[in-house]
């Protein structure tokens, strides 16, 4: 990190520990049908026709629909099989439906408004912030999806189940996870810090430029809280210092500044085997979107976004009876393991979406993983993507990725190789 230009293997992720990926799965835009599609491939309750669009364009249409539909808007998700955005509406008003269809979305009438689902999530936060639980609005089911890990048993399980039932019939779904919700700040070989009693290992997320022009990178907030000084080698001296860290609370992100102001760190993600993905911009995630995660422990893995604005109640590392609640996260079905904390969540088009926070399970049995949205981290820290050389040129607009990658999607976007 002290070099004038960082070696490529350290530019966006240290991936010396990445193993062979095993059975590969190519993520192509037309590869999978939506899980919510009926026999004709359309979402249940959907009406009208809609234009096809890439997943990268879905957040823009979602934002437009929010303003266009007002209180009638009840969430949206991307149907990857048909390459369409499905928008939920609570009003049967023909004018609302026509406006949504003219905007280019598939319209689906549902029972619960966004305000009602949001109120249900706030009720859970007030009365059911139990260690080992999480919840997020699922627009595909028009419900709040509540998850409890394997530690939620006995009286705590009864309390959670009672809280869910108290939301009213059809408002929420409660499921059990086989794993344990935890942050992933141990193991791996990306960025290191020596602390009293041992060491902390995390993954570097995205190189950025701090508000004062300093070269820096983003990683998980719980990594920045755990240690102040970081190195790119396990035995080397510190070469970067935490400038800002948020955890728990409204996010899980850290801004870490390189000690050498001459550091030039390209805005790339190293996906292993000599391949890199150039990050073109920061973007909002969309439910149903295909995504990739890179981590120093487990390498490259893929999956889909399953929820937004998720709340996770991690068991406190300092208080056995306490809880570290984090809000505003992206929920996915991508796997992760200790040491992957802080690593990047991104698309095959080179869009930065998130930073690995925590979750349950592992990359053998699967599980849920939550990510800090990059857009929120950039706003909070005042940083911009790119570390000074080859960095992202566009923080908000559309852009295409470059770099050495294999395969290509039907729409021309390069295809990455990952494992679920």
Residue, then its C-alpha position, 0 to 999 in steps of 0.5 A: x500500500x506504500x508503493x506509488x502504484x499498487x501491484x495489480x494483485x492488490x489494487x482492488x482485492x488481495x486474492x492470493x488465497x483464492x482457490x479453484x472455483x470448481x463447478x462453474x456457472x455462467x451468469x448471463x442476462x437470459x440464463x434464469x427465469x424469474x422464481x415468481x413467474x407463472x406458467x406463462x412466465x409472468x409475475x402473478x397478478x401482472x397486467x399489460x406489456x412492458x419493455x425489456x431492460x437490463x438489470x443495470x437500468x432497473x434502478x433508474x426506472x424504479x426511481x421514476x416510478x416512485x415519483x410517478x405513482x406516489x402512495x400507490x407505489x408498493x415496491x418493485x423487482x427485476x424479472x431476470x427471465x423476461x428482463x422486465x421490471x415488475x412494479x407493485x401497486x396498491x391502487x386499482x385506479x386505471x390511471x395508475x396502471x396506465x402510468x406505470x405501463x407507459x413508463x415501461x414496467x409490468x404492473x402487479x396489484x398487491x395488498x400491502x403498500x410500501x408504507x404499511x410494509x415499512x411500518x411493519x419493519x419498524x414495529x419489529x425493530x422496536x419489539x423484536x431486535x433479538x440477536x440472530x434475526x433479520x428482516x427485509x421487505x420482499x417485493x416478490x411476495x409483498x411481505x416482510x421476510x423475517x429470518x431467525x438463525x439457529x441460535x434463536x430458540x426457546x423464549x426468544x423464538x416465541x417472542x419473535x413468532x409472537x411479534x410476527x403474528x402481531x403484524x397481522x395476517x399476510x404481512x410477514x413470513x418467518x423462516x429459520x436459517x441453519x447458520x448463525x448471523x455473524x460478521x465475517x472479520x476473521x480468516x482470509x488474506x486481504x488486509x490485516x491488522x494486529x490488535x491486542x490478543x491477535x489479528x484481524x483480517x478483512x477484505x478490501x472493497x473498492x479503492x476510492x478518493x477521499x473528500x480531501x483528495x487522499x487515496x483510500x479504500x472502503x471496507x466493512x465498518x466492523x473491520x474499521x471499528x476492530x482495528x485502526x491501522x491496516x497492512x496489505x501483508x500479514x507480517x508487514x507494518x501498517x500502511x493505511x489508517x482508518x479515517x471513518x467507521x460506522x458500525x453498528x447503526x445506520x450502516x457497516x462501512x469504513x473509509x481507510x486512507x493510505x498512509x502514502x499520499x502518492x499511492x495510485x490504486x486503480x478502480x478494479x476488482x481482481x476476480x482471480x486467475x489474472x482477470x480484473x473487472x474495471x468498476x465504472x460507477x456506483x449503483x443501487x441494487x435491485x431485488x432479483x438482480x444477478x450479482x457477484x461477490x469477491x472475498x479473500x477467503x472464498x474467492x468469486x461467488x454469485x447469486x441474486x439480490x433478495x431484499x433491500x433496506x434489510x435490518x440485521x441483529x448481529x450478536x454483540x462481540x463485546x457483550x454476550x447479551x447484547x445486540x449490534x443492529x445494522x440497518x439499510x443493508x442489501x440482502x442476497x443469497x450469495x455465500x460468504x465466510x470469515x475473512x470476506x468482510x468488506x469485500x466488493x459486491x458488483x455486477x458483471x457490467x462493472x457496477x459497484x453495489x456493496x461491501x460484505x457485512x455479514x450473514x449466516x452459513x458458508x460456501x458449502x451449505x449456502x446461506x444469507x449474506x448482507x451488504x452495505x450499499x456503496x452509494x450510501x457509504x460514498x455519500x456518508x464519507x464524501x469519497x468518490x470511486x477510483x483511487x487515482x489511476x484507472x479509477x471509475x470515471x462515472x459515479x452515477x451514470x451508466x458505463x461499461x466495464x473493461x478488463x480481461x474477462x471470459x464469455x459474453x452475455x446476450x446483450x454484449x455484457x462480459x460474463x464472469x464465472x462464479x460459484x454459488 
